[in-house]
Amino acid sequence: MQCNTDIVFLRSAKRCLLTGMLLVVYVAMLPVQADEVAPYKSLIDNSPFLTQAFRNQLGRRDRAAIEFRGYTKVDDEWQFGILDTKSGKAYWLRLHEEEDHILVERFNRRAERLFIKVDGIAVELRLRD
Protein backbone atom coordinates (compact mmCIF):
# COMPACT_ATOMS: atom_id res chain seq x y z
CA MET A 1 0.00 0.00 0.00
CA GLN A 2 2.89 2.38 0.76
CA CYS A 3 4.25 1.84 -2.75
CA ASN A 4 0.98 2.98 -4.40
CA THR A 5 0.86 6.06 -2.20
CA ASP A 6 4.42 6.98 -3.19
CA ILE A 7 3.58 6.58 -6.89
CA VAL A 8 0.48 8.78 -6.56
CA PHE A 9 2.52 11.39 -4.68
CA LEU A 10 5.24 11.36 -7.36
CA ARG A 11 2.65 11.75 -10.12
CA SER A 12 1.10 14.71 -8.27
CA ALA A 13 4.52 16.26 -7.72
CA LYS A 14 5.33 15.82 -11.42
CA ARG A 15 2.04 17.47 -12.40
CA CYS A 16 2.70 20.40 -10.07
CA LEU A 17 6.22 20.82 -11.43
CA LEU A 18 5.03 20.71 -15.05
CA THR A 19 2.21 23.14 -14.31
CA GLY A 20 4.66 25.51 -12.66
CA MET A 21 7.07 25.29 -15.60
CA LEU A 22 4.26 25.95 -18.09
CA LEU A 23 3.08 28.92 -16.06
CA VAL A 24 6.57 30.47 -16.00
CA VAL A 25 6.97 29.94 -19.75
CA TYR A 26 3.46 31.31 -20.43
CA VAL A 27 4.05 34.41 -18.33
CA ALA A 28 7.42 34.93 -19.97
CA MET A 29 5.94 34.67 -23.47
CA LEU A 30 3.27 37.32 -22.96
CA PRO A 31 3.96 40.48 -24.98
CA VAL A 32 4.54 42.87 -22.12
CA GLN A 33 6.30 46.14 -21.50
CA ALA A 34 9.26 46.39 -19.10
CA ASP A 35 7.18 47.80 -16.24
CA GLU A 36 4.71 44.89 -16.53
CA VAL A 37 7.55 42.36 -16.15
CA ALA A 38 8.70 43.85 -12.81
CA PRO A 39 6.47 41.73 -10.51
CA TYR A 40 7.76 38.53 -12.14
CA LYS A 41 11.40 39.61 -12.39
CA SER A 42 12.74 37.21 -9.75
CA LEU A 43 10.84 34.27 -11.27
CA ILE A 44 12.15 35.07 -14.72
CA ASP A 45 15.74 35.66 -13.56
CA ASN A 46 15.85 32.43 -11.56
CA SER A 47 14.04 30.17 -14.02
CA PRO A 48 16.25 27.35 -15.31
CA PHE A 49 13.89 26.93 -18.30
CA LEU A 50 14.37 30.34 -19.96
CA THR A 51 17.44 31.13 -22.03
CA GLN A 52 19.30 34.41 -21.71
CA ALA A 53 18.30 35.38 -25.25
CA PHE A 54 14.63 34.89 -24.36
CA ARG A 55 15.05 36.94 -21.18
CA ASN A 56 16.58 39.75 -23.23
CA GLN A 57 13.47 39.89 -25.43
CA LEU A 58 11.15 40.47 -22.48
CA GLY A 59 10.04 44.04 -22.07
CA ARG A 60 11.13 45.06 -25.54
CA ARG A 61 8.85 47.24 -27.56
CA ASP A 62 6.59 45.65 -30.17
CA ARG A 63 8.28 46.68 -33.42
CA ALA A 64 5.07 46.06 -35.40
CA ALA A 65 3.44 48.87 -33.40
CA ILE A 66 5.88 51.49 -34.76
CA GLU A 67 4.56 53.49 -37.73
CA PHE A 68 6.12 56.05 -40.06
CA ARG A 69 3.49 58.80 -40.27
CA GLY A 70 5.16 61.68 -42.07
CA TYR A 71 8.24 63.70 -42.89
CA THR A 72 9.22 67.29 -43.48
CA LYS A 73 12.31 69.34 -44.20
CA VAL A 74 13.02 72.22 -41.81
CA ASP A 75 16.17 74.34 -42.20
CA ASP A 76 17.66 71.77 -44.62
CA GLU A 77 17.16 68.95 -42.10
CA TRP A 78 14.75 66.07 -42.58
CA GLN A 79 12.44 65.29 -39.66
CA PHE A 80 10.34 62.16 -39.42
CA GLY A 81 7.04 61.57 -37.66
CA ILE A 82 7.04 58.21 -35.90
CA LEU A 83 4.17 56.84 -33.83
CA ASP A 84 4.24 54.03 -31.28
CA THR A 85 0.63 52.87 -31.64
CA LYS A 86 0.79 50.73 -28.53
CA SER A 87 1.75 53.55 -26.17
CA GLY A 88 0.28 56.35 -28.28
CA LYS A 89 3.55 58.29 -28.07
CA ALA A 90 4.61 60.29 -31.13
CA TYR A 91 8.14 61.38 -32.04
CA TRP A 92 9.63 63.86 -34.49
CA LEU A 93 13.22 62.74 -35.03
CA ARG A 94 16.05 63.84 -37.33
CA LEU A 95 18.50 61.56 -39.12
CA HIS A 96 20.82 59.84 -36.65
CA GLU A 97 18.74 61.07 -33.71
CA GLU A 98 17.58 58.65 -31.01
CA GLU A 99 14.80 58.85 -28.46
CA ASP A 100 13.31 56.07 -26.29
CA HIS A 101 15.55 53.52 -28.06
CA ILE A 102 14.27 54.51 -31.52
CA LEU A 103 17.15 55.54 -33.78
CA VAL A 104 16.61 56.99 -37.27
CA GLU A 105 19.33 55.58 -39.52
CA ARG A 106 18.47 56.60 -43.08
CA PHE A 107 15.66 57.69 -45.36
CA ASN A 108 14.82 56.82 -48.98
CA ARG A 109 12.74 59.75 -50.21
CA ARG A 110 11.81 58.21 -53.58
CA ALA A 111 10.42 55.05 -52.01
CA GLU A 112 9.27 56.91 -48.88
CA ARG A 113 10.92 54.35 -46.65
CA LEU A 114 12.49 55.03 -43.29
CA PHE A 115 15.15 52.75 -41.83
CA ILE A 116 15.28 52.80 -38.04
CA LYS A 117 16.50 50.72 -35.14
CA VAL A 118 14.10 49.87 -32.33
CA ASP A 119 15.84 48.53 -29.23
CA GLY A 120 18.87 47.82 -31.42
CA ILE A 121 16.92 45.82 -34.03
CA ALA A 122 16.76 47.14 -37.61
CA VAL A 123 13.27 47.93 -38.95
CA GLU A 124 12.21 49.27 -42.34
CA LEU A 125 9.04 51.37 -42.36
CA ARG A 126 6.91 52.55 -45.27
CA LEU A 127 5.11 55.86 -45.09
CA ARG A 128 1.61 55.23 -43.81
CA ASP A 129 -1.23 56.75 -45.86
ABEGO torsion letter per residue (X at the ends): XAAAAAAAAAAAAAAAAAAAAAAAAAAAABBBBAAAAAAAAAAAAABAABBAAAAAABGBBBAAABBBAEBBBBGGBBBBBBBBAAAGBBBBBBBGBBBGGBBBABBBAAAGBBBBBBGGBBBBBBBBX
